[in-house]
């Protein structure tokens, strides 16, 4: 099974343990995996025996590398079955929203690669733990998509314009970066993972969410904390002032030009600029627009907006072209529908933000 479901008996109550088990694909989410996660969470939400949930990934390399977009490519390009792609995004976003709104505390344990949909899962957890080898990114601009899975919500809550920078550049964050900007709450040493599960099992859970959440909070804060000086140096700390200065402004083309023309010499910065330079111009506009619109939106409306955006992406040529170039044929030379950010017409951007759904028309039926 690509999802392992365990109900672990504690001194009192039970812990639900969900393990993404597709290590060969870096635990990338397929539609059957999403369906299994959703079905299990729906059941556990109503099960008085389950007092808390732990979400983790199998294998040494990744918590979750995002959605399985190779399958999307087949649906969009080969069969022209846009309904399959729409169904995938609809169910993935409903799952993320369910995690955000789950009535019992959820602990996410992230290790290795955490990209795209993987960060969507982690960001939705009540407690977000990360191991020292974590690598976090939202690289969708490279394939003609946009930071989805609720990223309009959580990127907007990062300091300054780091969320915009992450979206435009696909910046890769190490453990120190991730903790620094609050995408994870605490560092968990890999060797302490089993002991954490053991500690959870040795608790007397009450079945009262508030009381169990308080117990979980105290337990996590008593865990062994690593010496933060031993962790990787923060790239963000070095470049935060550059990011703030160069990402300032009210015009996206100007910001992109400022970033690309800055004379900053570091390997990490150069990799970020390479992603921006080779990224999809329409995606850059989607990132810019989604973050602006989401500032005044509820979480529910954020997911509705992102679904409309994703559906339009499946109808346009950039997404299949990006997947082809980056992941299928791997020539790394996508031909985007527009050559630069300045060339993208406003009506192409605005088409991604229709329709606007409400509680009665919402295809995800978010409660």
QUIWO-V946915 format. One record per residue. N is the residue number from 1. OMEGA is omega in radians with two decimals (none if undefined). Layout:
BEGIN
n: <N,N>
omega: <OMEGA,OMEGA>
END
This chain:
BEGIN
n: <1,2,3,4,5,6,7,8,9,10,11,12,13,14,15,16,17,18,19,20,21,22,23,24,25,26,27,28,29,30,31,32,33,34,35,36,37,38,39,40,41,42,43,44,45,46,47,48,49,50,51,52,53,54,55,56,57,58,59,60,61,62,63,64,65,66,67,68,69,70,71,72,73,74,75,76,77,78,79,80,81,82,83,84,85,86,87,88,89,90,91,92,93,94,95,96,97,98,99,100,101,102,103,104,105,106,107,108,109,110,111,112,113,114,115,116,117,118,119,120,121,122,123,124,125,126,127,128,129,130,131,132,133,134,135,136,137,138,139,140,141,142,143,144,145,146,147,148,149,150,151,152,153,154,155,156,157,158,159,160,161,162,163,164,165,166,167,168,169,170,171,172,173,174,175,176,177,178,179,180,181,182,183,184,185,186,187,188,189,190,191,192,193,194,195,196,197,198,199,200,201,202,203,204,205,206,207,208,209,210,211,212,213,214,215,216,217,218,219,220,221,222,223,224,225,226,227,228,229,230,231,232,233,234,235,236,237,238,239,240,241,242,243,244,245,246,247,248,249,250,251,252,253,254,255,256,257,258,259,260,261,262,263,264,265,266,267,268,269,270,271,272,273,274,275,276,277,278,279,280,281,282,283,284,285,286,287,288,289,290,291,292,293,294,295,296,297,298,299,300,301,302,303,304,305,306,307,308,309,310,311,312,313,314,315,316,317,318,319,320,321,322,323,324,325,326,327,328,329,330,331,332,333,334,335,336,337,338,339,340,341,342,343,344,345,346,347,348,349,350,351,352,353,354,355,356,357,358,359,360,361,362,363,364,365,366,367>
omega: <3.13,2.98,3.03,-3.13,3.13,3.03,-2.98,3.14,3.11,3.08,2.93,-3.13,-3.12,2.99,3.02,-3.13,3.10,-3.12,3.01,-2.99,3.03,-3.00,-3.14,3.11,-3.11,3.12,3.07,-3.01,2.97,3.13,3.08,3.09,3.13,-3.13,3.13,3.09,-3.11,-3.13,-3.12,3.14,3.11,-3.14,-3.11,3.12,-3.11,-3.06,-3.09,3.14,-3.08,-3.03,3.12,-3.09,3.02,3.13,-3.11,3.12,-3.14,3.07,-3.05,-2.91,-2.97,2.85,3.09,-3.11,3.11,3.09,3.12,-3.01,3.00,3.09,3.09,3.14,3.13,-3.12,-3.07,-2.93,-2.98,-3.10,-3.08,-3.06,-3.10,3.13,3.13,3.13,3.12,3.13,3.12,-3.12,-3.14,-3.09,3.11,-3.11,3.07,3.09,-3.14,3.12,3.11,3.11,3.11,-3.01,-3.07,-3.02,3.13,-3.08,3.10,3.06,3.03,3.11,-3.06,3.06,3.07,-3.06,3.05,-3.05,2.97,-3.12,3.06,3.09,3.05,3.10,-3.09,-3.10,-3.10,-3.09,3.12,3.11,-3.03,-3.13,-3.13,3.12,-3.06,-3.11,-3.06,3.04,-3.00,3.10,2.95,-2.96,-2.95,-3.14,-3.12,-3.12,3.11,3.05,3.11,3.10,-3.05,3.13,-3.14,-3.10,3.06,3.14,-2.98,3.06,3.12,-3.08,3.07,-3.10,3.05,3.10,3.12,3.10,3.08,-3.14,3.11,-3.13,-3.09,-2.99,-3.06,-3.06,3.12,-3.09,3.05,-3.06,-3.11,3.05,-3.04,3.09,-3.06,-3.07,3.01,3.03,2.95,-3.05,-3.09,3.12,3.06,3.07,-3.09,-3.11,-3.14,-3.08,-3.12,3.13,3.07,3.12,3.08,3.10,3.10,-3.11,-3.09,-3.12,3.00,-3.13,-3.02,-3.00,3.03,-3.01,-3.10,3.13,-3.14,3.09,3.11,3.10,-3.14,3.12,-3.13,3.13,-3.13,-3.13,3.08,3.14,3.09,3.13,3.12,3.00,-3.05,3.10,3.14,-3.11,3.13,3.08,-3.11,3.01,3.14,3.13,3.14,-2.97,-3.08,3.14,3.07,-3.12,-3.13,-3.09,-3.02,3.13,3.12,3.11,-3.09,-3.12,-3.09,3.14,3.13,3.14,3.12,3.12,3.13,-3.12,-3.04,-3.09,-3.11,3.12,-3.12,-3.02,2.96,-3.10,-3.12,3.13,-3.13,3.10,3.08,-3.12,3.08,3.09,3.13,-3.10,-3.11,-3.07,-3.09,-3.14,3.10,3.12,3.12,3.12,3.11,3.12,-3.14,-3.04,-3.10,3.14,3.09,-3.10,-3.02,-3.12,-3.09,-3.05,2.94,3.10,3.14,-3.13,3.05,3.14,3.08,3.11,-3.10,3.08,3.08,3.12,-3.11,3.14,3.10,3.09,3.14,3.13,-3.09,-3.03,-2.98,-3.08,3.09,3.11,3.12,3.11,3.10,-3.03,-3.05,-2.93,-3.09,3.10,3.03,3.07,3.10,-3.14,3.12,3.03,-3.08,-3.08,3.05,-3.00,-3.08,3.10,-3.12,-3.08,-3.02,3.14,3.14,-3.09,3.07,3.12,-3.06,3.12,-3.14,-3.05,3.05,-0.03,3.02,-3.06,3.03,-3.07,-3.10,-3.05,-3.06,-3.14,3.09,-3.10,3.13,-3.10,none>
END
